[in-house]
Amino acid sequence: MNGIVAKQLVFAVLDTDGDGVISRHDYFTRIDRLAVATRRGEEDPMVVRARAAGERAWAVMDADGDGRMTEDEYLAWVGVEAFDTICSPALGALFDLADTDGDGTVDRSEFVVLRTALGNPAGNAEAAFDALDTDGDGRVGRHDYLMSIRTHIAGEHSPAGAVLYATATAA
């Protein structure tokens, strides 16, 4: 998959209301959904950490401060460098929020909760988990998870990214 198409598919998932822009609400609703799904309150340290990481990411993503990011703005901004410096810490904080026992890995159910809260269909999340659980131990580590998304954003072959975003354009 080429890098532009990979980024467009991610954009479609981030645009939670399908209006053609990623708004602040679109971006933060994902954190809200994950907090509810993991039964963590607003004061939970992991929720506070995820929100802080989200605020840092959004401040850079919404460089002009208009509260929205168009697809053109997103495509011009997102890439490996942006992933490494901005997206990875925010996505890592969300992974940690889903990692209910704090062991640095998620099992299948935690992964599905994470990815459905982020906007992926449950079936895509299940298939992505299978692609990431290469040793069959029923766990996916934080590093492997983040690298699969990084690889997808870079337009390189990412089996997990390919299935996570398979129906993004159909949504």
Secondary structure, 3 states (H helix, E strand, C coil): CCHHHHHHHHHHHHCCCCCCEEEHHHHHHHHHHHHHHCCCCCCCHHHHHHHHHHHHHHHHHCCCCCCEEEHHHHHHHCCHHHHHHHHHHHHHHHHHHHCCCCCCEEEHHHHHHHHHHCCCCHHHHHHHHHHHCCCCCCEEEHHHHHHHHHHHHCCCCCHHHHHHCCCCCCC
